[in-house]
Amino acid sequence: MAYVATRGGEKAIEQAERLFRQDLGTIDANRVETIKQTMPYLIDRVMGEASLYSEELAALALAQTGGELSEAVLVLRAWRTTQPRITIARPVQQDEILTQRRISAAFKDIPGGQILGPTLDYSHRVLATDVLEGKPYAPPAVDAAAKPAPAQQPSLADWQRQQGLLAPTSEADVALEDIPDLTREPLLFPASRAHRLQSLARAETGGVLALGYSAMRGYGNAHPTVNELRLGEAEVVVRHPRGTEFSAGRVRVSQAEVTSKEKGGFLDLGFAATFGWNEVKVIAAATLDLNSAEAPVGSPVHEEFYLYHTESVEASGFCIHFKLPHYVTFQSTLDAMRDAKAQKAAAEQKGAVERQTEPAE
């Protein structure tokens, strides 16, 4: 038995939670709205890892947990399980996404052009310490005279297929009901690509980055080139029971395609997508997807390794559970250690006695 009950434990647990809540103070709608407005990329990360798109609920989860990401994802996933499944949305097509950022490291000139969009990639990382001295930081306004890019951009992969760089896609349509749902069906290995991409979509960002980085650094055969990175908003198109299709709103999404090698005379693409804007996650995840087929079993970039070890709720829960009482199991370890020491001491004493009683030659 690993866990034991302790006398008075229920009251101590209640008080421990009260201490935590007291440090956070009162949580109201204003705090939730402030978190939602001031930390959009953090909100996106929580929504992506919880596989639930709701900015308000993600902000509430962060407020309720003091910004502890794994706890915020846990409570949001738990809430998600209580909600009914109403319908399945129509698949999102790349060229239908309202694109706000779209770049390619593989080609300078791409159909539709490069769109830098919102990014810090080309700026200096300087901490605005003047804010602490009472000087608010007001970012300069975007040039209103700049010509905006078209809202929708063509798929670069489709253009590459026309050029004979990518293998043609299969014409067979896959019914939505035939696509596995990771939240309802267990992950089995070898995993289908649909399961793999779903798992990566809600995987823990830091874990995906670490293992994707390991693929780039030598554990995998990958030096990825970003074929296309896209940030935008996708329409959630659903069908009414009477048959009419309509938009239920938009969600922010990230997509990445990476390539590093050819396969059968065509470029091989790795792909990843997730809720919210999270570039580093989808680039690292697409690298893992690209590298999955050739990674040896036991390698950090083998799918069975990285899919198990980037599941944030399970990983954090397993790590945290070691804080719980393990008195019995630890005591058995101590008993075994003491017994080994006692046997060693007895053997040494017996040897010493035998040496003393040996007849002199």
HELIX and SHEET records of a PDB file:
HELIX    1   1 GLY A    9  LEU A   24  1                                  16    
HELIX    2   2 ALA A   29  THR A   38  1                                  10    
HELIX    3   3 PRO A   40  ALA A   50  1                                  11    
HELIX    4   4 GLU A   55  GLN A   64  1                                  10    
HELIX    5   5 LEU A   69  ARG A   80  1                                  12    
HELIX    6   6 GLN A   94  GLU A   96  5                                   3    
HELIX    7   7 THR A  129  GLU A  133  5                                   5    
HELIX    8   8 LEU A  156  GLN A  162  1                                   7    
HELIX    9   9 LEU A  176  ASP A  178  5                                   3    
HELIX   10  10 ARG A  193  ALA A  201  1                                   9    
HELIX   11  11 THR A  205  SER A  214  1                                  10    
HELIX   12  12 ALA A  215  TYR A  219  3                                   5    
HELIX   13  13 GLU A  279  ASN A  291  1                                  13    
HELIX   14  14 SER A  292  GLU A  294  5                                   3    
HELIX   15  15 GLU A  303  HIS A  309  1                                   7    
HELIX   16  16 SER A  312  ILE A  320  1                                   9    
HELIX   17  17 HIS A  321  LYS A  323  5                                   3    
HELIX   18  18 TYR A  327  THR A  357  1                                  31    
SHEET    1   A 4 LEU A  98  ILE A 103  0                                        
SHEET    2   A 4 THR A 225  ARG A 239 -1                                        
SHEET    3   A 4 GLU A 245  LYS A 263 -1                                        
SHEET    4   A 4 PHE A 266  PHE A 275 -1                                        
END                                                                             
